[in-house]
Each structure stands twice: as structure tokens, then as C-alpha cells.
Amino acid sequence: MMPLSWPLLSAYFLVGMLAIAFGKCPTQCRCTSLEVICSCKSGDSFILSEIPANHFTLSISNCKKVRIHGTPFNRGSFDRFVIQDSSDVYIADISFFGVILIRRLKFSNIANLTLGSLYNLKTDIFEMDNVTIAVLDRGVIPGIAELKEVRITDSHIGVIRTGALHFQHESLVDIIDTSMDHMEKNSTCIDQVQTFTIRNCHISSLDEDAINLMHVGKVVLSGTSIERLNEGSFLADSVGEMIIVRNVFSRVGSNAFYHMQNVVKLTMSENWFLHVEPNGILLYLEVVEPAFVIENNQFSCDCNLLWLYQDSGYHKLDKFFNSTCLAPETLAGISLKDVTPLITVMDQCLGFKAIDEKSYTTRNGYAQRNTTVRALSVNSGENLGSSSAMFVTIFMFGFLRFACI
């Protein structure tokens, strides 16, 4: 028998080493030297408990159910780990101890995602696109280390528990086109992040101190509707620049923005404030323009806005009163400088009126018309007397039109 040549021995040795390194290829997967591609061709369930290491890509797609448990990630590194186009994905509390790095972790097109804590996970980029999560529990994201970028887009998150979103030392955190039902107290902590953006989102309610901003370079809140802001929903400490533009705030609780004292530069413009409780936009007024630019916003000019005219501190912000009335229709488009509360001899607020009775043109898409501005109650249940009955009728008609826009 002829002895084996050195090249052949080397080949056998290399194959053996590769087999040890790669491990067993999981069922329903195709493994190459670069990729592990797993797909449920008939929409079946997929269970991952062990994977071969040292591949560039791990992809799981087109499964009815995906279950990941145990310690499938215990060595090596990946360029990408992607789970996509699946109905129900459950990832138990798992440890990534021994994994050098997963450079990009992405969840995409998942109807129901349940995440446990991801301990010792090191990843550069964390992405969720078109994902639904009923509850995001405490400790899920904080288990991820060395994050550089976080992107959550086109997704829905039901409840964000306290301590669920804790981002530290990242360069970029973006939440875009995403709806969130409720954010608990201290649910979102943004610490030493260069840029934090919430854009084109919908948030139903935020508890006190729901969003904590500490040592953040730039914060952008734009194009977002927030149904309820409670007291101190935003806590800002050492924020370089904060931009709040083109948002709709349905109800702003008292002192909702009170804890934003350590913002170097604030721009708040082109927002709609439908209902603002007393001192709802209370700020530290010793900081004046140009550091704070608050202008071109729209308010419901009702008795809830009375505090604005009672606190002389807001007059330090020259551009603040460049904002206009959003409602009632009879005052729509009039500058806050040109309206005043209507107070009876019994100190009862009946609404707002124009300072001077004059003709004006509404600007919010209504037909062009001239009218004499009269004092009207914003609260339709108020009794203004028989002499004002006609104007109450006009107001109610206008309010209904406004509410249907």
C-alpha cells in the first residue's frame, strides 16, 4: 500500500478542522463556508438550539414559528444575524458569552416578536423593521453591549416596561414610523448618545420620566402624534440641542416639559397643542432667546390656556406669542398676541376673545370670510346667556367641522 503524500494528508487535516469549526448544519438550513441560510419552505416551525460557528451570515426566514433557546451562540463571530418574514418569533433568555461579535442584528417583517434578555451580546447595529412586539420587558436591550447604531422603523410596540430601552454610548438611535401604546416610567434611557430621533411616530401615553435624556448631543422629535403627556414625561439633563417640530399633542399635562432645564438650545415650532393643562409648557424661563426659540405653534384658545396669560415670564420669549389659535373656529389663525381671556366679574373664564373687534380671514382651509369676532365659550356646556345663544350655535357648528379635519 502506497503511503499517503503530504498534500493528501494536509487536505484530510483541513477537512477535519473545518468540520470541527463549522459544526453540524441545522435542519432546514443550507450551510456554506460563508453562510448559514435557514428557510421553512412550507411555513413550518423552526427550532434553533445549536449553530455552526465562524460564518459571515446567519439568516432565518419564511417560518410560521421560530424558537431560539439554550446556548446556540457560544463561539465565533458573525457579520449578520437576520430573522425575517416570519409569523411568530420567540427568543428565550439566552447568553452570547464566548461570541466575539455579531456586527448586525436585524429583525424584519415579523408579526409577533417576543424577546428575552440577550446577555453578553456584542453587536454594532441593532435593527427592527416592520415588527410587532406586545410587551418589551426590562433588561432586553440593556443586555446588548458595544452598540453603535439603533434603528426601529415601521414597527408597533405595545408596552415598553421600565428599563426596557437603555442606550448608552451609541452614535445614533432612530425610532421612525413606529407606534407605541404606553411608555412606563424610566422605560427609555438615552445616555451619552450623539443623536436621538423620534420621527413620524404615534405614542398613546407616557408616564412621568418616561424618556430620560442624559448627555445627548442632539434630540429630534418631529412629525409625531402624542395623545397624552403626563407631568415630567421628558427628563433632560445636559442636552446640547433639542428640536420639537411639527408634532400633534392631544393633551399636555401640567409641567409636562418642566424637567427640561438643562437643554442648551431648544427649538419648539409648528406644533399643534389641542389641550394644554395649567403650566403644561412650563419651562425654566431664565433661559431666553436665542437659546430657546418657541414660535409658530398652534393652540386651542380655551380656558385651559389661561395660565399662559397669567405668567408674565413667557413675555421674555418674544417669539412665543407669534403662535396662533387653532380653535375655536371663530379665532382660528389669530395670533396669541391679539386675543385675551374673557373673565366675568365673578372671575369665571368664559373663553377667549379678540382684543379688538375687527374683521379677519381664517387661514386653516376654511372658506374665506369676514366676521366680527365675539367672545365665545370654548366649553359648549357653559351658559352664556340668551343674548349669546346664536354665537354658541355658530361655535358648535365650527367645532364639529374642526374635529372632523
C-alpha positions in Angstrom: 0.0 0.0 0.0 1.4 3.3 -1.0 2.0 5.8 1.8 -0.2 9.0 1.8 1.5 12.0 0.3 1.9 15.2 2.3 -0.6 17.1 0.2 -3.2 14.5 0.8 -2.6 14.4 4.5 -2.9 18.2 4.6 -6.2 18.0 2.8 -7.6 15.5 5.3 -6.3 17.6 8.2 -8.0 20.7 6.8 -11.3 18.9 6.3 -11.2 17.7 9.8 -10.5 21.2 11.2 -13.3 22.7 9.1 -15.8 20.1 10.4 -14.8 21.0 14.0 -15.1 24.7 13.3 -18.3 24.6 11.4 -20.2 22.1 13.5 -23.3 20.4 12.3 -25.6 22.2 9.9 -29.0 22.7 11.5 -32.1 21.0 10.0 -33.9 23.2 7.3 -30.7 25.1 6.7 -28.1 25.3 4.0 -24.5 25.8 5.1 -21.5 27.0 3.2 -18.2 28.3 4.3 -19.7 31.8 4.5 -23.4 31.5 5.2 -26.0 29.5 7.2 -29.3 30.1 5.4 -32.4 28.6 7.1 -35.8 28.7 5.5 -39.1 27.0 6.2 -40.3 26.2 2.7 -43.8 25.0 3.8 -44.2 27.6 6.6 -43.3 25.1 9.3 -41.8 25.8 12.7 -38.1 26.2 13.2 -36.1 25.5 16.4 -32.6 26.6 16.8 -30.5 25.3 19.7 -27.1 25.0 18.1 -25.4 26.6 15.1 -22.1 26.2 13.4 -19.6 29.0 14.2 -17.4 31.3 12.3 -19.8 32.1 9.4 -20.4 35.5 8.0 -24.2 35.3 7.8 -26.9 33.5 9.7 -30.4 34.0 8.2 -33.8 32.6 9.2 -36.8 33.3 7.1 -40.3 32.2 6.0 -41.3 30.3 9.1 -44.6 30.1 10.9 -42.8 29.8 14.3 -39.2 30.4 15.2 -37.9 29.3 18.6 -34.4 30.0 19.8 -33.3 28.7 23.2 -30.4 27.2 25.0 -26.9 28.5 24.1 -26.8 28.3 20.4 -24.4 31.2 20.2 -21.3 30.2 22.2 -18.3 30.9 20.0 -17.1 32.7 16.9 -18.5 35.8 15.2 -21.0 36.8 12.5 -21.2 39.7 10.1 -25.1 39.5 10.1 -27.8 37.7 12.0 -31.2 38.2 10.4 -34.7 36.8 11.2 -37.3 37.9 8.7 -40.6 37.2 7.1 -41.9 35.0 9.9 -45.2 35.0 11.9 -44.2 34.2 15.5 -40.6 34.5 16.8 -39.7 33.7 20.4 -36.2 34.2 21.7 -35.7 33.0 25.3 -33.3 34.5 27.7 -30.0 33.4 26.1 -26.4 34.2 26.7 -23.9 35.2 24.0 -20.9 34.5 26.2 -18.0 33.5 24.0 -19.3 35.2 20.9 -16.8 37.8 19.7 -19.2 39.9 17.7 -22.4 39.9 15.7 -21.9 43.0 13.7 -25.5 43.5 12.6 -28.6 42.0 14.3 -31.8 42.6 12.4 -35.5 41.6 12.8 -37.7 42.3 9.8 -41.3 41.6 8.8 -42.3 39.7 12.0 -45.9 39.6 13.0 -45.2 38.8 16.7 -41.8 39.0 18.3 -41.1 38.0 21.9 -37.6 38.9 23.2 -36.0 37.7 26.3 -32.8 39.2 27.7 -29.9 39.0 25.3 -27.0 38.6 27.8 -23.4 39.5 26.7 -24.5 40.2 23.1 -22.0 42.4 21.4 -23.3 44.0 18.2 -22.6 47.2 16.3 -26.0 47.7 14.7 -29.4 46.7 16.0 -32.4 46.9 13.6 -36.1 46.3 13.8 -38.2 46.9 10.7 -41.9 46.1 10.4 -42.0 44.2 13.7 -44.8 43.9 16.3 -43.9 43.5 20.0 -46.7 43.3 22.5 -44.5 43.9 25.5 -40.9 45.0 25.6 -39.7 43.8 29.0 -37.0 45.2 31.3 -33.4 44.1 30.5 -33.9 43.1 26.8 -31.9 45.8 25.1 -29.6 46.7 28.0 -28.0 43.3 27.6 -26.6 44.4 24.3 -23.1 45.8 24.5 -21.0 48.0 22.2 -23.9 49.2 20.2 -23.1 52.0 17.7 -26.5 52.3 15.9 -30.1 51.5 16.7 -32.8 51.7 14.1 -36.5 50.9 14.9 -38.7 51.6 11.8 -42.3 50.8 10.7 -43.0 48.8 13.9 -45.5 48.6 16.7 -44.6 48.2 20.4 -47.4 47.8 22.9 -46.0 48.5 26.3 -42.4 49.5 27.0 -41.6 48.4 30.5 -39.3 50.3 32.9 -35.7 49.8 31.9 -36.6 48.2 28.6 -34.7 50.6 26.3 -31.4 51.7 27.7 -29.0 53.0 25.1 -25.5 54.2 26.1 -22.5 55.5 24.2 -24.3 54.9 20.8 -23.7 57.4 18.0 -27.3 57.1 16.6 -30.7 56.0 17.9 -33.6 56.3 15.4 -37.2 55.4 16.1 -39.2 56.2 12.9 -42.7 55.4 11.6 -43.4 53.4 14.8 -46.4 53.3 17.2 -46.0 52.8 20.9 -49.1 52.3 23.1 -47.6 53.1 26.5 -44.1 54.1 27.8 -43.7 53.4 31.5 -41.6 55.5 33.9 -37.9 55.3 33.1 -38.6 53.0 30.2 -36.3 54.8 27.8 -32.9 55.9 28.9 -30.7 57.7 26.4 -27.3 58.3 27.9 -24.2 59.7 26.1 -25.7 59.3 22.7 -24.8 61.6 19.8 -28.2 61.8 18.1 -31.6 60.5 19.3 -34.6 60.8 16.9 -38.3 60.1 17.1 -39.9 60.9 13.8 -43.3 60.2 12.3 -44.4 58.1 15.2 -47.5 57.7 17.3 -47.3 57.5 21.1 -50.5 57.0 23.1 -49.2 57.8 26.6 -46.1 58.4 28.5 -45.6 58.1 32.3 -43.6 60.6 34.3 -39.9 60.5 33.4 -40.7 58.0 30.6 -37.9 59.4 28.4 -34.6 60.2 30.2 -32.1 62.2 28.2 -28.6 62.5 29.7 -25.6 63.9 27.9 -27.2 63.7 24.5 -25.8 65.8 21.7 -29.0 66.3 19.7 -32.6 65.2 20.2 -35.2 65.5 17.4 -39.0 64.9 17.9 -40.8 65.6 14.7 -44.0 64.6 12.8 -45.2 62.6 15.8 -48.6 62.5 17.5 -48.7 62.1 21.2 -52.1 61.5 22.8 -51.1 62.1 26.4 -48.1 63.8 28.0 -48.0 63.5 31.8 -46.1 65.6 34.2 -42.3 65.4 33.5 -42.6 62.9 30.7 -39.3 64.2 29.3 -36.3 64.5 31.6 -33.4 66.3 30.0 -30.0 66.7 31.6 -27.2 68.1 29.6 -28.7 68.0 26.2 -26.9 70.1 23.5 -29.8 70.7 21.2 -33.5 69.7 21.3 -35.8 70.2 18.3 -39.5 69.7 18.7 -41.3 70.5 15.4 -44.5 69.6 13.5 -46.0 67.4 16.2 -49.5 67.0 17.5 -50.0 66.9 21.2 -53.6 66.0 22.0 -53.3 66.5 25.8 -50.4 68.1 27.6 -50.5 67.6 31.4 -49.3 70.1 33.9 -45.5 70.6 34.0 -45.0 68.1 31.2 -41.9 69.9 30.0 -40.8 71.2 33.4 -37.7 68.9 33.7 -36.1 70.1 30.5 -34.0 72.7 32.3 -30.6 71.5 31.1 -31.1 72.0 27.4 -28.6 74.3 25.8 -30.7 75.1 22.8 -34.4 74.4 22.2 -36.5 74.9 19.1 -40.2 74.3 19.5 -42.2 75.3 16.4 -45.1 74.3 14.1 -46.7 72.1 16.7 -50.4 71.6 17.5 -51.4 71.7 21.1 -55.0 70.6 21.3 -55.5 70.7 25.1 -52.9 72.1 27.5 -53.4 71.9 31.2 -52.2 74.7 33.5 -48.4 75.2 33.1 -48.3 72.5 30.5 -45.4 74.1 28.7 -43.7 75.5 31.8 -40.0 75.9 31.2 -37.1 77.5 33.0 -37.8 81.0 31.8 -34.5 82.5 32.9 -33.2 80.9 29.7 -34.2 83.3 26.9 -33.9 83.6 23.2 -31.9 82.9 21.2 -31.2 79.7 23.3 -35.0 79.0 23.3 -37.0 79.6 20.1 -40.7 78.8 20.7 -42.8 80.2 17.8 -45.4 79.4 15.1 -47.2 76.8 17.2 -51.0 76.5 17.3 -53.1 76.3 20.5 -56.7 75.7 21.4 -57.6 79.1 22.7 -59.7 78.0 25.7 -59.8 78.5 29.4 -57.1 75.8 29.8 -54.7 78.3 28.2 -55.4 80.9 30.9 -52.1 80.2 32.7 -50.2 81.5 29.7 -51.6 85.0 30.1 -51.2 84.9 33.9 -47.5 84.1 33.9 -45.6 87.2 32.8 -42.4 85.1 32.4 -43.5 84.0 29.0 -43.3 87.5 27.7 -39.5 87.1 27.9 -39.8 84.8 24.9 -40.6 87.4 22.3 -41.5 84.9 19.6 -43.7 82.7 21.8 -46.8 84.9 21.1 -46.2 84.6 17.4 -48.1 81.4 17.7 -51.8 81.3 16.7 -55.2 80.0 17.8 -56.1 76.6 16.4 -59.6 76.6 17.8 -62.4 77.6 18.2 -63.1 78.4 14.5 -64.0 82.0 15.3 -60.5 82.6 16.5 -58.6 80.3 14.2 -55.5 81.9 12.7 -55.4 84.8 15.1 -52.1 85.5 16.9 -51.9 84.8 20.6 -50.9 88.5 20.9 -54.3 89.5 19.5 -56.5 87.5 21.8 -57.3 87.8 25.5 -59.2 85.7 28.1 -62.8 86.7 28.7 -63.3 86.9 32.5 -66.6 87.8 34.2 -67.0 89.8 37.4 -67.1 86.5 39.2 -63.7 85.6 37.9 -65.2 82.9 35.7 -63.4 82.2 32.5 -65.8 82.0 29.5 -63.2 81.6 26.8 -61.1 83.9 24.7 -61.9 87.0 22.6 -60.0 89.2 20.2 -58.5 92.2 21.8 -60.1 94.4 19.2 -63.4 93.5 17.4 -62.3 93.5 13.8 -62.7 91.7 10.6 -60.2 88.9 9.8 -59.8 86.0 7.4 -59.4 82.4 8.7 -56.5 80.5 7.3 -57.0 76.9 8.2 -58.6 75.8 4.9 -62.0 77.3 5.6 -63.8 79.4 3.0 -62.6 83.0 3.0 -65.0 85.1 5.0 -65.2 88.3 7.1 -66.8 88.2 10.5 -66.9 90.3 13.7 -65.1 88.4 16.4 -67.1 87.9 19.5 -66.3 86.2 22.8 -67.4 82.6 22.8 -67.2 79.9 25.4 -64.8 77.2 24.4 -66.7 74.9 26.7 -70.0 74.2 24.9 -71.7 73.4 28.2 -71.2 76.9 29.6 -74.4 79.1 29.7 -73.5 82.4 28.2 -77.0 83.8 28.4 -79.8 84.2 25.9 -78.0 87.1 24.1 -75.1 84.7 23.2 -77.2 81.7 22.1 -76.7 82.5 18.4 -73.0 82.6 18.8 -72.9 79.3 20.7 -74.7 77.7 17.8 -72.1 79.2 15.4 -69.3 77.9 17.6 -70.7 74.4 17.9 -71.0 74.2 14.1 -67.4 75.3 13.7 -66.1 73.0 16.4 -67.7 70.0 14.7 -66.0 71.0 11.4 -62.7 71.4 13.2 -63.0 68.0 14.9 -63.5 66.2 11.6 -60.4 67.5 9.9 
